[in-house]
Amino acid sequence: MVTLFDSSKLPVLAQVAGAIAGLLSLALIPPAHGTILIVSITGDRMAEIADAALATGARIARRGPGDHSLIVVGDRDRLIHLSRRGLIPLAAPAILCGA
């Protein structure tokens, strides 16, 4: 019988998948200070996201790429606490967020 999956390769596949996931997560870590994308996972309106970001001392830069996102300039250490409210600060790569 011919099998298409060789279970002896499972540890290697898991290691490769872990490395890819690790690299992707590193790409999403926001900078210590600078342009940061804030994404609402709870469906907050733009005004609610802006109010929360402004309360941390961040400056609004522009709308984010999605309906529930906003691009700000601020400090990661202050913005990271927004995650308790369902607002996730992420890196704002130019390919997704524009220049």
N, C-alpha and C positions, 0 to 999 in steps of 0.2 A: 504494500500500500504506500502511496506517495503522499507525503504531508507537505504542505506549503509553509508550515511554521516549525522551526526548530527551536524547542524550548531551551536548548543550551545557550542560545543567543540572548535570552531574556535579560540577564544581568547587564550585558553590554547595551542593549536597547534602553534599559532603565537609566543607566548612567548617562547616555547621550541625551535622553529626554530631560533629565535633571540639569544637565549643563545648559541646554537650550533655555529652560525655564529660568535658570539663574541669570543668564545673560539678558533675557527679556526683562526680568524684574529690575536689574541694575539700570536698564535704559529708562525705566519709569520713576526712579527715585528722584525727587525734586532737588534742585541745587540748594545749597545753604542759603543763598540770597540771590534773587533774580526773578526771572519770568517763570511763573508757576501756573499750571492748569488746575483749576478746582472743579471737580465733577461731583454732582449730587447723585447719590445712589438711592435717595428717598424721593426724588422728583420735585425738589424745592424749585420755586420760581426764581428767575434771574435776580429779582430785587432782594429775595431772602439770602441768596448766595452773596450778593454784593454787600449787604448789611453785615453779614458774618465776617467777610473778608476785611471790610473797613474797620471793624471792631478790633482786629489784630494789628492794625497799623499798615496794612497792605494798600497799595495804590491800584485802582482798576485800570487795566490796559485796554481790554476789548472783550467782545463776546467770544466764547469758546466755540469749538467746532460742532458742538451738539446743543440741543435745546436746554439742557440742564448743566451747562458748563460756563466757566468764566476764566479769563486769563488775567492774572494780577502780577504785580511786582511786589515781592515781600520776602520775609524771612521764613524759611522752612520750620524753624523751631517754634515760631508763633502760630503758623498756619496748621501745623500737624495736629493741634488740638481740635481742629474742626472735624476731624474724623469721628469724634464722639457724636457729632450731630448728623453723620451720614454725608459729610462733605469731604471728599478725598483729594488731597493735594498731590499732584503728579508733575513730573517733568513736562515741559511744554515744547516738544520737538517742533522745529520749523516745518517739517513735512506734514504735521497734523494741524498746527496752529498758525501757520503763516509766519512771515518775517516779523 
